[in-house]
């Protein structure tokens, strides 16, 4: 099974994290037996979503989340070894990340807004918008079969399931395909 990679390579100097766009491929055998997302697989995320964009828009409680993101390398390794078979960081919002993986996997997805982990001290609607369409969180989005969930030894939140068809829905409504737009 070929593995495609596209994203950013994170490096770190003494006080400054740097990222560099990268892409490539590998002929690596999948530890999950070559399985791609299939209907019924569980959609999971690490951490709390929406913090970085809340910091960017002026909420000082989340400034550190914006300026000092913590890539989830250990969590990614643990999830992969447990049987996760598709994974990416949520750097431009949850919605666009779901669409990116769905496009490669030719599946649909159903998520629940009430299951998305949001900062408890933030306004729920503002935080939900930030989680879905904001950037910079660098939490992980991954997919795992129900059978393999018992192998996970890290805290994660189940936000939905892979579904038949090609639609991405939240609470039964089609989720807009958008994410954080970088303005340079």
C-alpha positions in Angstrom: 0.0 0.0 0.0 1.5 3.4 -1.0 1.4 6.2 1.5 1.1 9.8 0.3 2.3 12.6 2.5 1.6 16.3 2.1 1.8 18.9 4.8 4.4 20.6 6.8 7.6 19.4 8.4 8.0 21.1 11.8 11.5 21.9 13.1 12.5 23.8 16.2 15.3 26.1 17.1 15.9 27.2 20.7 12.8 29.4 20.9 11.3 29.5 17.4 9.2 26.7 15.8 9.6 26.7 12.0 7.6 24.9 9.4 8.4 24.0 5.8 5.9 22.7 3.2 6.7 19.1 2.2 5.2 16.4 0.1 6.3 12.9 -1.0 5.3 9.3 -1.0 6.4 6.0 0.4 5.8 2.3 -0.3 5.3 1.6 3.4 3.1 -1.3 4.5 0.2 -0.2 6.6 0.2 -1.4 10.2 -3.5 -1.4 10.1 -3.5 -4.1 7.4 -3.8 -1.8 4.4 -7.3 -0.7 5.4 -8.5 2.8 4.3 -11.5 4.5 5.9 -14.7 2.6 5.6 -18.2 3.3 6.8 -18.5 2.9 10.5 -14.9 3.8 11.3 -14.6 6.3 14.1 -13.4 9.9 13.5 -11.3 11.1 16.4 -9.4 14.3 17.4 -6.8 15.0 20.0 -6.9 18.0 22.4 -9.2 21.0 22.3 -10.0 22.7 19.0 -10.3 26.4 18.2 -7.9 27.9 20.7 -5.3 29.3 18.3 -7.8 31.3 16.2 -9.5 32.6 19.3 -6.1 34.0 20.3 -5.5 35.5 16.9 -8.9 37.3 17.1 -8.0 38.9 20.4 -8.8 36.6 23.2 -5.7 36.9 25.3 -6.5 33.6 27.2 -5.5 31.7 24.0 -2.5 33.8 22.9 0.0 31.1 24.0 -2.0 28.5 22.0 -1.5 30.7 18.9 2.2 31.6 19.4 3.4 28.3 20.8 1.6 25.4 19.1 2.5 21.9 20.4 2.6 19.4 17.6 1.2 16.1 18.7 4.0 13.8 17.6 3.8 11.4 20.5 0.0 11.2 20.2 0.3 10.6 16.5 2.8 7.7 17.1 0.6 6.1 19.7 -2.6 6.4 17.6 -0.8 4.9 14.6 0.5 2.0 16.6 -3.0 1.5 18.0 -4.3 1.1 14.4 -5.3 4.6 13.2 -5.1 4.5 9.4 -5.5 8.1 8.2 -4.3 11.1 10.1 -3.4 14.7 9.7 -2.9 17.8 11.8 -5.7 20.3 11.9 -3.8 23.3 10.9 -6.5 25.1 8.8 -9.6 24.0 10.6 -11.5 20.8 11.2 -13.9 21.2 8.3 -11.3 21.5 5.5 -9.3 18.7 7.1 -12.3 16.4 6.9 -12.8 17.3 3.3 -9.1 16.8 2.4 -9.2 13.2 3.8 -12.6 12.4 2.4 -11.4 13.5 -1.1 -8.5 11.1 -0.9 -10.6 8.2 0.6 -13.8 8.6 -1.4 -16.0 8.4 1.7 -18.5 10.6 3.5 -18.4 11.6 7.1 -20.9 12.5 9.8 -19.8 14.5 12.8 -21.7 16.0 15.8 -21.1 19.6 16.9 -21.8 18.6 20.5 -18.8 16.2 20.4 -16.2 18.6 19.1 -13.9 19.5 22.1 -14.1 23.3 22.5 -12.5 25.5 25.1 -15.0 25.5 28.0 -14.3 29.1 28.9 -15.1 30.5 25.4 -18.5 31.3 23.9 -19.8 28.0 22.4 -20.8 29.4 19.0 -17.6 31.5 18.5 -15.5 28.5 19.6 -17.3 26.1 17.3 -16.7 28.5 14.3 -13.0 28.7 15.3 -12.7 24.9 15.6 -14.4 24.3 12.2 -12.9 27.0 10.1 -9.9 28.5 12.0 -6.3 27.6 11.9 -3.3 26.9 13.9 -4.4 24.3 16.5 -2.2 21.5 15.2 -4.3 18.9 17.0 -4.7 15.6 15.2 -7.6 14.3 13.2 -7.5 10.5 12.7 -9.7 7.5 11.8 -9.7 4.2 13.5 -11.9 1.1 13.4 -14.2 0.4 16.4 -12.2 -2.8 17.1 -8.9 -0.8 17.4 -10.3 1.9 19.7 -9.5 -0.3 22.7 -5.8 -0.1 21.8 -5.6 3.7 22.2 -3.8 4.8 25.3 -4.1 8.5 24.8 -7.0 10.8 25.5 -9.0 11.5 22.3 -12.5 12.6 21.5 -14.8 10.7 19.1 -16.6 13.3 17.0 -18.3 11.1 14.4 -18.1 8.2 11.9 -17.2 7.6 8.3 -20.4 7.1 6.3 -21.6 5.9 3.0 -21.7 8.3 0.1 -19.5 11.4 -0.3 -21.2 14.0 1.9 -19.7 15.6 5.0 -22.3 16.5 7.5 -22.6 17.9 10.9 -25.7 17.3 12.9 -27.4 16.1 9.7 -26.6 19.2 7.7 -24.0 19.5 5.0 -20.8 21.0 6.4 -19.5 24.0 4.4 -16.2 23.2 2.7 -14.0 26.0 4.0 -11.0 26.5 6.3 -8.5 29.2 7.4 -7.2 31.4 4.6 -3.7 32.6 5.0 -3.3 36.3 4.1 0.3 37.2 3.5 
